[in-house]
Amino acid sequence: MNLLQQGAWLALIERSRCFRRALPFAMGLILLGLGCLFRLPQWLQLQEQELARRGHLLQAHEAKAAEVLALSQMRKALDEARQRLQDARWRLAAGDDISDLLDQLATSGHTHGLHFERLDVLDEVRQPGYWQTPLDVQVVGRYSGLRMWLDDWLGQARLLRAEGLRLAPADDRPGLLRLGMRVHAYQADGPVPEPLSLADSPARGEVQPVVLDPFSAWATRIAQAGLASVPLAQLQMVGSLQRGQQREALLLAAGRLYRVRPGDRLGRDGGVVVEVAERQLDVRERLFLGGVWRERTVMLTLRKSVTTEATEGDEMAVEVGGGGVDTQSVVHGGVLSG
């Protein structure tokens, strides 16, 4: 055997050794491939199931997140509702008790010149979460005072509910009205802290005087304003102006000058200016005296102050001394014209 044949045999033997070493790995790869081909459909099915499960989990997570958000909003709304409930329970009595309420009632009535004929505090009535106290009130006074008193007393921060209002002329007191009503006051059944929202509550506006009295015979024709709400005794005639054939009087009230002419309204008793002279102003008033309506004439002059009272259909002179004033502050009395 020559050398070439020996080399070929040696190379073949060497390749056979490498082949024998690689054969197990090749068989393993073939078996692995066959196993993969056999299990691949099952794996794909499992993958689809896991993807579907993942989708369901994401949907459940989104639903839970929405529920958590809704729950958070509901808790916030519940806290706000509880706060409003606490505020409402405090406003039932506004931090006061019945004795404080009665003091306010008396003070307000005295301020507006009213006379209380009856004030009965009835038995408390137990309600869920609060007490209810009825009060029967009967008061006598002028219409303007009664109206301003109602606005003042019933418009406070404390909750008051009025019912059964009865308003009629007081037969035994000419010119006055009698008001009867039942007022329900409330009190929480336990201590309630003062709410922080009280600081945001707007201040109450000033109660405006009543300009129309439906119980007055002239109320449908006279709307009192300006000098019509000022007593004649508080008006001073300080001069007069001539405009063609018409003369106007200069009246001083509360530091301001007003110009009035015949037909203007003056005073709280429905006075009407009937004549203006150089040094005198005549006002015709209509009063309810002795159960009948009577007229009287009031004269404002430039002479020294003298005041008299007329109870019949006579004339009354109210003479007021004049003085220097600044004519730049004159306010025209046209607003008083009827």
Steps between C-alpha positions, in 0.01 A plus 500: 500500500650826397507818689204656318270218594617517859420875510154445357421236756625714780284795381194278474561364846537855632176611333320194639601600852368855447183359350451267793545789739258725309240232437343512849464877481344472158257236619410716802431800278287285270302365794462849644372627169254217470381561857457871428302426189282268703445744793482821293116507457456449875745779573324731259169421666650571843637828368156604375348407835759707686440796270126474557557469874727806489224693318245400765740604776555841336123550471454399864779739600337788310164419658655491847680829433170657392335366816781644713459839330122491543543397865741788554250744348220350709707540815572863409131562433413328828745721690352810335147381581599440862651849515185654355293302747711628787466856368123457472477357853696798633278747314194349665578718801809696378675418825229656722225361718136601546580765763736673257232484235248667731752774580549563130125506451450761772794714388394502136138578587605788726723639224206516259256643754281191545295388798479127580157396622570129508808275497444134587779242488332162448633155586794369300433227245761228453596436137770271350825687563353825639245666728219724374365780720178683394448863604169689479563872444255790488636851453353844428662782305504698182521317169849631421632390840338156474637443153855604590482294820400188306783550252746556783392221736410227252802577280765407756741208468288287731232290330153633578183389322191718531150382427145619550579870460201720582522874437202727564427851629499530878146622569590618849807690373425721197777518244671184628497140379492174694719214376458146623699194392658177614876470466686168513853512641740206483790364702741215422482205739868530583793742493600605148830681425482833324548435125794645310264587215352770723794723403386486135141600575419847362411775743133583533392811318347792682125471541344769281206709623158409367370752246152359451236429764210297356291578809522876448217675313752692292746214458379422149575855387804594704840329482702664775862578419757764584343773716178301520668285767626799707281651776399858426648609833844403365468715186620859487395754239811702421386692193302500178560527124287672238474331157267696280157466653602205719676531834705222662593470868847404624482250786792381711499139624793303641752749363363496142286751314188397310283697261128434528204638309122471532389137462812348658465261796641597841496335842399160628128581513450519124545877484460678166646844424204721409664845487849651500545865594815708540529432873249221557420145386152349551463121528164324513503179711237234558490325841289225650382653828210396718395224261461733200730654240576869559700752300729769632731762355860525616698819426880512483631856525830681524428639847616361835407142592152446647316164490132437579275197454157504331246230576215644296479635149688819599828642383829431674803725472848355517731798479868422457780752515711542187876497467780516249546193280710406203274520197733268310353205697145558377323178401202537272174384648370352180551152641221579745243593241181294506 
